[in-house]
Amino acid sequence: MLALVVGNLVLNNLSALAMGSVSIVFLGSFLVVSVKNDNKGMMKWIFYNSNQVSEK
């Protein structure tokens, strides 16, 4: 049985399965974007832009 009960919230098996599968897809896409993202370039861009604003 996959049904989810939290306090007064009751989800049937189909709803719990749908929410679980959507959550797994979201986490997977989040991980792919995080791995493929250029963090160093993004940080340089953020700090370069903040330095330009503070100098004006």
PDB file with SEQRES, HELIX, SHEET and CRYST1 records, atoms N, CA, C and O in Angstrom:
SEQRES   1 A   56  MET LEU ALA LEU VAL VAL GLY ASN LEU VAL LEU ASN ASN          
SEQRES   2 A   56  LEU SER ALA LEU ALA MET GLY SER VAL SER ILE VAL PHE          
SEQRES   3 A   56  LEU GLY SER PHE LEU VAL VAL SER VAL LYS ASN ASP ASN          
SEQRES   4 A   56  LYS GLY MET MET LYS TRP ILE PHE TYR ASN SER ASN GLN          
SEQRES   5 A   56  VAL SER GLU LYS                                              
HELIX    1 AA1 ASN A   13  LYS A   36  1                                  24    
HELIX    2 AA2 ASN A   39  GLU A   55  1                                  17    
SHEET    1 AA1 2 LEU A   4  VAL A   6  0                                        
SHEET    2 AA1 2 LEU A   9  LEU A  11 -1                                        
CRYST1    1.000    1.000    1.000  90.00  90.00  90.00 P 1           1          
ATOM      1  N   MET A   1       0.844  -1.186   0.000  1.00  0.00           N  
ATOM      2  CA  MET A   1       0.000   0.000   0.000  1.00  0.00           C  
ATOM      3  C   MET A   1       0.884   1.243   0.000  1.00  0.00           C  
ATOM      4  O   MET A   1       1.776   1.385   0.837  1.00  0.00           O  
ATOM      5  N   LEU A   2       0.629   2.127  -0.936  1.00  0.00           N  
ATOM      6  CA  LEU A   2       1.448   3.318  -1.122  1.00  0.00           C  
ATOM      7  C   LEU A   2       0.755   4.566  -0.600  1.00  0.00           C  
ATOM      8  O   LEU A   2       1.338   5.650  -0.626  1.00  0.00           O  
ATOM      9  N   ALA A   3      -0.476   4.433  -0.127  1.00  0.00           N  
ATOM     10  CA  ALA A   3      -1.249   5.595   0.309  1.00  0.00           C  
ATOM     11  C   ALA A   3      -0.485   6.379   1.376  1.00  0.00           C  
ATOM     12  O   ALA A   3       0.227   5.815   2.207  1.00  0.00           O  
ATOM     13  N   LEU A   4      -0.659   7.684   1.320  1.00  0.00           N  
ATOM     14  CA  LEU A   4       0.075   8.580   2.199  1.00  0.00           C  
ATOM     15  C   LEU A   4      -0.906   9.278   3.129  1.00  0.00           C  
ATOM     16  O   LEU A   4      -1.895   9.850   2.670  1.00  0.00           O  
ATOM     17  N   VAL A   5      -0.641   9.238   4.435  1.00  0.00           N  
ATOM     18  CA  VAL A   5      -1.478   9.916   5.412  1.00  0.00           C  
ATOM     19  C   VAL A   5      -0.573  10.777   6.280  1.00  0.00           C  
ATOM     20  O   VAL A   5       0.308  10.272   6.976  1.00  0.00           O  
ATOM     21  N   VAL A   6      -0.806  12.100   6.227  1.00  0.00           N  
ATOM     22  CA  VAL A   6      -0.052  13.036   7.048  1.00  0.00           C  
ATOM     23  C   VAL A   6      -1.066  13.951   7.723  1.00  0.00           C  
ATOM     24  O   VAL A   6      -1.657  14.813   7.073  1.00  0.00           O  
ATOM     25  N   GLY A   7      -1.265  13.767   9.013  1.00  0.00           N  
ATOM     26  CA  GLY A   7      -2.275  14.561   9.717  1.00  0.00           C  
ATOM     27  C   GLY A   7      -3.644  14.295   9.127  1.00  0.00           C  
ATOM     28  O   GLY A   7      -4.098  13.152   9.090  1.00  0.00           O  
ATOM     29  N   ASN A   8      -4.309  15.356   8.661  1.00  0.00           N  
ATOM     30  CA  ASN A   8      -5.627  15.210   8.051  1.00  0.00           C  
ATOM     31  C   ASN A   8      -5.557  15.022   6.541  1.00  0.00           C  
ATOM     32  O   ASN A   8      -6.591  14.857   5.894  1.00  0.00           O  
ATOM     33  N   LEU A   9      -4.352  15.044   5.969  1.00  0.00           N  
ATOM     34  CA  LEU A   9      -4.179  14.866   4.531  1.00  0.00           C  
ATOM     35  C   LEU A   9      -4.105  13.379   4.211  1.00  0.00           C  
ATOM     36  O   LEU A   9      -3.266  12.660   4.755  1.00  0.00           O  
ATOM     37  N   VAL A  10      -4.983  12.924   3.328  1.00  0.00           N  
ATOM     38  CA  VAL A  10      -4.995  11.521   2.909  1.00  0.00           C  
ATOM     39  C   VAL A  10      -4.924  11.487   1.391  1.00  0.00           C  
ATOM     40  O   VAL A  10      -5.783  12.041   0.706  1.00  0.00           O  
ATOM     41  N   LEU A  11      -3.884  10.826   0.868  1.00  0.00           N  
ATOM     42  CA  LEU A  11      -3.735  10.665  -0.581  1.00  0.00           C  
ATOM     43  C   LEU A  11      -3.879   9.194  -0.938  1.00  0.00           C  
ATOM     44  O   LEU A  11      -3.326   8.325  -0.264  1.00  0.00           O  
ATOM     45  N   ASN A  12      -4.623   8.924  -1.998  1.00  0.00           N  
ATOM     46  CA  ASN A  12      -4.762   7.528  -2.415  1.00  0.00           C  
ATOM     47  C   ASN A  12      -3.507   7.075  -3.152  1.00  0.00           C  
ATOM     48  O   ASN A  12      -2.589   7.866  -3.368  1.00  0.00           O  
ATOM     49  N   ASN A  13      -3.470   5.814  -3.534  1.00  0.00           N  
ATOM     50  CA  ASN A  13      -2.281   5.235  -4.151  1.00  0.00           C  
ATOM     51  C   ASN A  13      -1.892   5.952  -5.443  1.00  0.00           C  
ATOM     52  O   ASN A  13      -0.712   6.225  -5.663  1.00  0.00           O  
ATOM     53  N   LEU A  14      -2.850   6.255  -6.285  1.00  0.00           N  
ATOM     54  CA  LEU A  14      -2.562   6.886  -7.563  1.00  0.00           C  
ATOM     55  C   LEU A  14      -1.980   8.289  -7.367  1.00  0.00           C  
ATOM     56  O   LEU A  14      -1.034   8.667  -8.058  1.00  0.00           O  
ATOM     57  N   SER A  15      -2.535   9.056  -6.439  1.00  0.00           N  
ATOM     58  CA  SER A  15      -2.017  10.408  -6.178  1.00  0.00           C  
ATOM     59  C   SER A  15      -0.619  10.363  -5.579  1.00  0.00           C  
ATOM     60  O   SER A  15       0.241  11.161  -5.950  1.00  0.00           O  
ATOM     61  N   ALA A  16      -0.389   9.440  -4.659  1.00  0.00           N  
ATOM     62  CA  ALA A  16       0.939   9.313  -4.053  1.00  0.00           C  
ATOM     63  C   ALA A  16       1.963   8.889  -5.097  1.00  0.00           C  
ATOM     64  O   ALA A  16       3.092   9.379  -5.084  1.00  0.00           O  
ATOM     65  N   LEU A  17       1.594   7.992  -5.993  1.00  0.00           N  
ATOM     66  CA  LEU A  17       2.492   7.555  -7.056  1.00  0.00           C  
ATOM     67  C   LEU A  17       2.794   8.701  -8.024  1.00  0.00           C  
ATOM     68  O   LEU A  17       3.937   8.870  -8.449  1.00  0.00           O  
ATOM     69  N   ALA A  18       1.784   9.477  -8.369  1.00  0.00           N  
ATOM     70  CA  ALA A  18       1.984  10.609  -9.284  1.00  0.00           C  
ATOM     71  C   ALA A  18       2.904  11.646  -8.646  1.00  0.00           C  
ATOM     72  O   ALA A  18       3.826  12.132  -9.301  1.00  0.00           O  
ATOM     73  N   MET A  19       2.671  11.988  -7.395  1.00  0.00           N  
ATOM     74  CA  MET A  19       3.518  12.974  -6.721  1.00  0.00           C  
ATOM     75  C   MET A  19       4.945  12.467  -6.563  1.00  0.00           C  
ATOM     76  O   MET A  19       5.894  13.236  -6.712  1.00  0.00           O  
ATOM     77  N   GLY A  20       5.106  11.197  -6.267  1.00  0.00           N  
ATOM     78  CA  GLY A  20       6.439  10.617  -6.131  1.00  0.00           C  
ATOM     79  C   GLY A  20       7.199  10.621  -7.442  1.00  0.00           C  
ATOM     80  O   GLY A  20       8.387  10.943  -7.470  1.00  0.00           O  
ATOM     81  N   SER A  21       6.524  10.266  -8.534  1.00  0.00           N  
ATOM     82  CA  SER A  21       7.212  10.237  -9.828  1.00  0.00           C  
ATOM     83  C   SER A  21       7.565  11.647 -10.294  1.00  0.00           C  
ATOM     84  O   SER A  21       8.640  11.850 -10.857  1.00  0.00           O  
ATOM     85  N   VAL A  22       6.691  12.620 -10.076  1.00  0.00           N  
ATOM     86  CA  VAL A  22       7.003  13.999 -10.442  1.00  0.00           C  
ATOM     87  C   VAL A  22       8.172  14.514  -9.606  1.00  0.00           C  
ATOM     88  O   VAL A  22       9.028  15.235 -10.119  1.00  0.00           O  
ATOM     89  N   SER A  23       8.214  14.154  -8.336  1.00  0.00           N  
ATOM     90  CA  SER A  23       9.319  14.574  -7.470  1.00  0.00           C  
ATOM     91  C   SER A  23      10.646  13.992  -7.946  1.00  0.00           C  
ATOM     92  O   SER A  23      11.663  14.686  -7.938  1.00  0.00           O  
ATOM     93  N   ILE A  24      10.646  12.737  -8.354  1.00  0.00           N  
ATOM     94  CA  ILE A  24      11.873  12.095  -8.835  1.00  0.00           C  
ATOM     95  C   ILE A  24      12.344  12.748 -10.139  1.00  0.00           C  
ATOM     96  O   ILE A  24      13.541  12.971 -10.323  1.00  0.00           O  
ATOM     97  N   VAL A  25      11.416  13.050 -11.033  1.00  0.00           N  
ATOM     98  CA  VAL A  25      11.779  13.721 -12.292  1.00  0.00           C  
ATOM     99  C   VAL A  25      12.347  15.108 -12.003  1.00  0.00           C  
ATOM    100  O   VAL A  25      13.340  15.507 -12.612  1.00  0.00           O  
ATOM    101  N   PHE A  26      11.728  15.848 -11.079  1.00  0.00           N  
ATOM    102  CA  PHE A  26      12.216  17.180 -10.733  1.00  0.00           C  
ATOM    103  C   PHE A  26      13.616  17.107 -10.141  1.00  0.00           C  
ATOM    104  O   PHE A  26      14.490  17.879 -10.535  1.00  0.00           O  
ATOM    105  N   LEU A  27      13.845  16.196  -9.203  1.00  0.00           N  
ATOM    106  CA  LEU A  27      15.170  16.073  -8.589  1.00  0.00           C  
ATOM    107  C   LEU A  27      16.216  15.664  -9.622  1.00  0.00           C  
ATOM    108  O   LEU A  27      17.344  16.155  -9.589  1.00  0.00           O  
ATOM    109  N   GLY A  28      15.852  14.777 -10.527  1.00  0.00           N  
ATOM    110  CA  GLY A  28      16.783  14.372 -11.578  1.00  0.00           C  
ATOM    111  C   GLY A  28      17.151  15.534 -12.485  1.00  0.00           C  
ATOM    112  O   GLY A  28      18.323  15.710 -12.816  1.00  0.00           O  
ATOM    113  N   SER A  29      16.172  16.324 -12.890  1.00  0.00           N  
ATOM    114  CA  SER A  29      16.476  17.468 -13.753  1.00  0.00           C  
ATOM    115  C   SER A  29      17.279  18.516 -12.997  1.00  0.00           C  
ATOM    116  O   SER A  29      18.150  19.164 -13.578  1.00  0.00           O  
ATOM    117  N   PHE A  30      17.002  18.690 -11.719  1.00  0.00           N  
ATOM    118  CA  PHE A  30      17.765  19.630 -10.902  1.00  0.00           C  
ATOM    119  C   PHE A  30      19.227  19.207 -10.825  1.00  0.00           C  
ATOM    120  O   PHE A  30      20.118  20.049 -10.930  1.00  0.00           O  
ATOM    121  N   LEU A  31      19.485  17.915 -10.642  1.00  0.00           N  
ATOM    122  CA  LEU A  31      20.851  17.420 -10.581  1.00  0.00           C  
ATOM    123  C   LEU A  31      21.573  17.593 -11.918  1.00  0.00           C  
ATOM    124  O   LEU A  31      22.747  17.963 -11.942  1.00  0.00           O  
ATOM    125  N   VAL A  32      20.883  17.329 -13.027  1.00  0.00           N  
ATOM    126  CA  VAL A  32      21.503  17.487 -14.347  1.00  0.00           C  
ATOM    127  C   VAL A  32      21.875  18.939 -14.585  1.00  0.00           C  
ATOM    128  O   VAL A  32      22.976  19.227 -15.055  1.00  0.00           O  
ATOM    129  N   VAL A  33      20.971  19.860 -14.266  1.00  0.00           N  
ATOM    130  CA  VAL A  33      21.257  21.282 -14.455  1.00  0.00           C  
ATOM    131  C   VAL A  33      22.398  21.718 -13.544  1.00  0.00           C  
ATOM    132  O   VAL A  33      23.254  22.500 -13.958  1.00  0.00           O  
ATOM    133  N   SER A  34      22.422  21.226 -12.318  1.00  0.00           N  
ATOM    134  CA  SER A  34      23.484  21.601 -11.387  1.00  0.00           C  
ATOM    135  C   SER A  34      24.847  21.126 -11.870  1.00  0.00           C  
ATOM    136  O   SER A  34      25.831  21.853 -11.737  1.00  0.00           O  
ATOM    137  N   VAL A  35      24.925  19.932 -12.422  1.00  0.00           N  
ATOM    138  CA  VAL A  35      26.196  19.389 -12.884  1.00  0.00           C  
ATOM    139  C   VAL A  35      26.668  20.114 -14.143  1.00  0.00           C  
ATOM    140  O   VAL A  35      27.862  20.372 -14.297  1.00  0.00           O  
ATOM    141  N   LYS A  36      25.748  20.442 -15.034  1.00  0.00           N  
ATOM    142  CA  LYS A  36      26.127  21.055 -16.305  1.00  0.00           C  
ATOM    143  C   LYS A  36      26.280  22.566 -16.220  1.00  0.00           C  
ATOM    144  O   LYS A  36      26.723  23.190 -17.184  1.00  0.00           O  
ATOM    145  N   ASN A  37      25.928  23.164 -15.098  1.00  0.00           N  
ATOM    146  CA  ASN A  37      25.996  24.618 -14.967  1.00  0.00           C  
ATOM    147  C   ASN A  37      27.438  25.069 -14.773  1.00  0.00           C  
ATOM    148  O   ASN A  37      28.233  24.376 -14.138  1.00  0.00           O  
ATOM    149  N   ASP A  38      27.769  26.219 -15.317  1.00  0.00           N  
ATOM    150  CA  ASP A  38      29.107  26.789 -15.192  1.00  0.00           C  
ATOM    151  C   ASP A  38      29.136  27.681 -13.950  1.00  0.00           C  
ATOM    152  O   ASP A  38      28.891  28.884 -14.039  1.00  0.00           O  
ATOM    153  N   ASN A  39      29.436  27.092 -12.801  1.00  0.00           N  
ATOM    154  CA  ASN A  39      29.394  27.843 -11.547  1.00  0.00           C  
ATOM    155  C   ASN A  39      30.485  28.901 -11.472  1.00  0.00           C  
ATOM    156  O   ASN A  39      30.231  29.998 -10.976  1.00  0.00           O  
ATOM    157  N   LYS A  40      31.689  28.605 -11.949  1.00  0.00           N  
ATOM    158  CA  LYS A  40      32.774  29.591 -11.892  1.00  0.00           C  
ATOM    159  C   LYS A  40      32.445  30.801 -12.747  1.00  0.00           C  
ATOM    160  O   LYS A  40      32.639  31.938 -12.318  1.00  0.00           O  
ATOM    161  N   GLY A  41      31.952  30.567 -13.946  1.00  0.00           N  
ATOM    162  CA  GLY A  41      31.579  31.669 -14.819  1.00  0.00           C  
ATOM    163  C   GLY A  41      30.448  32.497 -14.233  1.00  0.00           C  
ATOM    164  O   GLY A  41      30.445  33.723 -14.345  1.00  0.00           O  
ATOM    165  N   MET A  42      29.490  31.827 -13.610  1.00  0.00           N  
ATOM    166  CA  MET A  42      28.372  32.544 -13.008  1.00  0.00           C  
ATOM    167  C   MET A  42      28.855  33.421 -11.853  1.00  0.00           C  
ATOM    168  O   MET A  42      28.428  34.569 -11.732  1.00  0.00           O  
ATOM    169  N   MET A  43      29.744  32.891 -11.000  1.00  0.00           N  
ATOM    170  CA  MET A  43      30.246  33.661  -9.866  1.00  0.00           C  
ATOM    171  C   MET A  43      31.054  34.863 -10.343  1.00  0.00           C  
ATOM    172  O   MET A  43      30.942  35.950  -9.775  1.00  0.00           O  
ATOM    173  N   LYS A  44      31.878  34.673 -11.398  1.00  0.00           N  
ATOM    174  CA  LYS A  44      32.629  35.802 -11.951  1.00  0.00           C  
ATOM    175  C   LYS A  44      31.682  36.879 -12.454  1.00  0.00           C  
ATOM    176  O   LYS A  44      31.908  38.069 -12.232  1.00  0.00           O  
ATOM    177  N   TRP A  45      30.613  36.455 -13.136  1.00  0.00           N  
ATOM    178  CA  TRP A  45      29.650  37.412 -13.675  1.00  0.00           C  
ATOM    179  C   TRP A  45      28.946  38.178 -12.554  1.00  0.00           C  
ATOM    180  O   TRP A  45      28.776  39.394 -12.646  1.00  0.00           O  
ATOM    181  N   ILE A  46      28.537  37.470 -11.496  1.00  0.00           N  
ATOM    182  CA  ILE A  46      27.845  38.123 -10.377  1.00  0.00           C  
ATOM    183  C   ILE A  46      28.759  39.134  -9.707  1.00  0.00           C  
ATOM    184  O   ILE A  46      28.358  40.274  -9.472  1.00  0.00           O  
ATOM    185  N   PHE A  47      29.996  38.725  -9.393  1.00  0.00           N  
ATOM    186  CA  PHE A  47      30.889  39.629  -8.682  1.00  0.00           C  
ATOM    187  C   PHE A  47      31.383  40.752  -9.591  1.00  0.00           C  
ATOM    188  O   PHE A  47      31.631  41.858  -9.112  1.00  0.00           O  
ATOM    189  N   TYR A  48      31.531  40.496 -10.878  1.00  0.00           N  
ATOM    190  CA  TYR A  48      31.923  41.558 -11.813  1.00  0.00           C  
ATOM    191  C   TYR A  48      30.816  42.612 -11.876  1.00  0.00           C  
ATOM    192  O   TYR A  48      31.094  43.811 -11.843  1.00  0.00           O  
ATOM    193  N   ASN A  49      29.555  42.161 -11.967  1.00  0.00           N  
ATOM    194  CA  ASN A  49      28.431  43.101 -12.037  1.00  0.00           C  
ATOM    195  C   ASN A  49      28.265  43.867 -10.728  1.00  0.00           C  
ATOM    196  O   ASN A  49      27.950  45.057 -10.753  1.00  0.00           O  
ATOM    197  N   SER A  50      28.468  43.211  -9.586  1.00  0.00           N  
ATOM    198  CA  SER A  50      28.322  43.923  -8.312  1.00  0.00           C  
ATOM    199  C   SER A  50      29.445  44.933  -8.125  1.00  0.00           C  
ATOM    200  O   SER A  50      29.222  45.981  -7.519  1.00  0.00           O  
ATOM    201  N   ASN A  51      30.639  44.652  -8.622  1.00  0.00           N  
ATOM    202  CA  ASN A  51      31.742  45.615  -8.540  1.00  0.00           C  
ATOM    203  C   ASN A  51      31.471  46.815  -9.447  1.00  0.00           C  
ATOM    204  O   ASN A  51      31.790  47.947  -9.083  1.00  0.00           O  
ATOM    205  N   GLN A  52      30.893  46.582 -10.607  1.00  0.00           N  
ATOM    206  CA  GLN A  52      30.592  47.670 -11.529  1.00  0.00           C  
ATOM    207  C   GLN A  52      29.534  48.598 -10.939  1.00  0.00           C  
ATOM    208  O   GLN A  52      29.617  49.815 -11.108  1.00  0.00           O  
ATOM    209  N   VAL A  53      28.544  48.041 -10.250  1.00  0.00           N  
ATOM    210  CA  VAL A  53      27.476  48.846  -9.651  1.00  0.00           C  
ATOM    211  C   VAL A  53      28.034  49.665  -8.485  1.00  0.00           C  
ATOM    212  O   VAL A  53      27.659  50.826  -8.324  1.00  0.00           O  
ATOM    213  N   SER A  54      28.917  49.088  -7.674  1.00  0.00           N  
ATOM    214  CA  SER A  54      29.445  49.790  -6.507  1.00  0.00           C  
ATOM    215  C   SER A  54      30.429  50.895  -6.885  1.00  0.00           C  
ATOM    216  O   SER A  54      30.625  51.835  -6.115  1.00  0.00           O  
ATOM    217  N   GLU A  55      31.050  50.793  -8.062  1.00  0.00           N  
ATOM    218  CA  GLU A  55      31.997  51.809  -8.493  1.00  0.00           C  
ATOM    219  C   GLU A  55      31.312  53.042  -9.041  1.00  0.00           C  
ATOM    220  O   GLU A  55      31.917  54.115  -9.065  1.00  0.00           O  
ATOM    221  N   LYS A  56      30.085  52.927  -9.477  1.00  0.00           N  
ATOM    222  CA  LYS A  56      29.381  54.074 -10.094  1.00  0.00           C  
ATOM    223  C   LYS A  56      28.890  55.051  -9.070  1.00  0.00           C  
ATOM    224  O   LYS A  56      28.283  56.062  -9.422  1.00  0.00           O  
TER     225      LYS A  56                                                      
END                                                                             
